[in-house]
Amino acid sequence: MKNKFNWAIIFIVAGAILRLVPHPHNATPIAAMALAGGLYLGQKYLSYVIPFLTLFLSDLVLNNTINRLFFTDQTGFIIWSDYMWFGYLAFGLTVVLGSFLRNLNKAQIIIGGAMASSLLFFVITNTGTWLIGSLYPNDFMGLMACYAAAIPFFINTLLGNLVFTALFVLGIGYANQFALDTKNA
């Protein structure tokens, strides 16, 4: 288990770095980072601290470089923004989800984890956009319009989560097995 712990940290940090390279909108390893925390970082506090810290550090870079144009109402170095509460809530619930998926087989973890984390992210972040933004009316139809406008992004989220969750789960499993085989050889 110690090897899986170490490999999970490596994959989570790599996931944060991958967020910084060009990619299709919403096709990032964020959900895989959170799931890996819940799946492989057995100590409760570390299963949250490590994924959240790496997410936050990559957000600091992104929010002050590539995404800076979205913060027209803020000046100076951006540490936090209201929209982040909703993304971090979805991220935290995905860590919890990962801890519940531990006893499932790899296919169930990959498919179930990717689908559930995609739905969590979609519902929570778009509800947040509707709540704090000014693009949609503050009524049920406004919320439905917000969800409808986000469907193209959901497709990328789901595909990205399937790919990255598969890479993380299979990669950590294979790296762990390779390390064990090498140690026992």
CORZIRA-V285688 format. One line per field, one symbol per residue. psi: psi as a letter, one per 30 degrees, with the letter a starting at -180 (. if undefined). burial: + if it has 9 or more other ideal C-beta (glycine too) atoms within 8 Angstrom, else -. A space follows every 10 residues. Layout:
psi = ???
burial = ???
This chain:
psi = eeeeeeeeee eeeeeeefff lklkkgilge eeeeeeeeef iekeeffeee eeeeeeeeee eefgcegeff hffklakjel leffeeeeee eefeeeeeff feglleeeee eeeeeeeeee eeeeeeeeee eflgfkkhle eeeeeeeeff eeeeeeeeee eeeeeeeeee eeeeeeeeee eeef.
burial = --+++-++++ ++++++++++ --+--+++++ ++++++++++ +----+++-+ ++-++-++++ +++----+-- +------+-- --++-+++++ +++++++++- +------+++ ++++++++-+ ++-+++++++ -----+---- -++-+++--+ --++-+++++ ++++++++++ +++-++--++ -----
